Amino acid sequence: MALFIQQVLNGIMLGSVYSLVALGLTLEYGILHIPNFAHGALYMFGAYITFLIVTSLGLNFWLAMVMAMIALALIGVIVERLVYRPLMLESPLSSFIAAIGLIFIFVDGALNIFGPDFKRFPPMHTQVLHVLGITITSQRIIIVVVTISLIVLLHLFIKKTTMGATIEATAQDREGAQLMGINIKRVRMIVFALGTALAAAAAALIAPIHLVHPGMGGPVILKAFVILILGGMGSIPGAIIGGFIMGLVESLSGGYISTSYNEVFAFGVLVTVLAIRPTGLFGAK
């Protein structure tokens, strides 16, 4: 029983990270209606920015995370403006090819700037709690608490602010929103900033536990797309719940069977859900 609870707690921690990444990807998809395959590379870059601020500038981790979120938000705005906006009226294949190019730019850039070696954060939040045979580190608790806080803040932003209402309107009917006088280009820019900022937050939270390296965005973006389809394309609740489902499946399968089969079980869950509900858990028909 202790092992089960331990793996569930680990799954909730993993699911928190996956939810943040998938949430940013869902926001971008809801506005662009194309998947941003470069989201994982931006996630990786957010981890490196946080690492540099902590190790080179010696700043507090929380300040470093906020600075990384701001930096990634600015990078997201630049990417949307220079790469995706000129392709807005083109075939989705053009945006897909552009995203592949962005992946090479960010990953190769990280390799040339930081090298292929794995980077480790200095020890932080190393307190360990032992409860009924279960080991819980403070860093894992922090990840879950911060993730829930960010999700609540995003919900309040979308539901309680004028800009949030314009984002919802644009996601539901882009042409109708434009006819009502909503600046679609401005909305796209803000959504990309939010999406990349969430990716930076996820990377910053998980980086002190996992090592930072140029290829770290690949597995995460693969699972984020699984979550995007599992929860329903463009569904914010689906991204959150799908992220936690993915984290629990990965943790339980790794604890009881083998970590080598994590992807097998992840895609197995996806296929099972789509066989029952082709639109995903919260997708519209």
Sequence and secondary structure as in RCSB ss.txt:
>XXXX:A:sequence
MALFIQQVLNGIMLGSVYSLVALGLTLEYGILHIPNFAHGALYMFGAYITFLIVTSLGLNFWLAMVMAMIALALI
GVIVERLVYRPLMLESPLSSFIAAIGLIFIFVDGALNIFGPDFKRFPPMHTQVLHVLGITITSQRIIIVVVTISL
IVLLHLFIKKTTMGATIEATAQDREGAQLMGINIKRVRMIVFALGTALAAAAAALIAPIHLVHPGMGGPVILKAF
VILILGGMGSIPGAIIGGFIMGLVESLSGGYISTSYNEVFAFGVLVTVLAIRPTGLFGAK
>XXXX:A:secstr
 HHHHHHHHHHHHHHHHHHHHHHHHHHHHHHHSS  TTHHHHHHHHHHHHHHHHHTS   HHHHHHHHHHHHHHH
HHHHIIIIIGGGTTS HHHHHHHHHHHHHHHHHHHHHHH SS B     S  EEEETTEEEEHHHHHHHHHHHHH
HHHHHHHHHHSHHHHHHHHHHH HHHHHHTT  HHHHHHHHHHHHHHHHHHHHHHHTTTS B TTTHHHHHHHHH
HHHHHH TT HHHHHHHHHHHHHHHHHHHHHT GGGHHHHHHHHHHHHHHH TT SS   
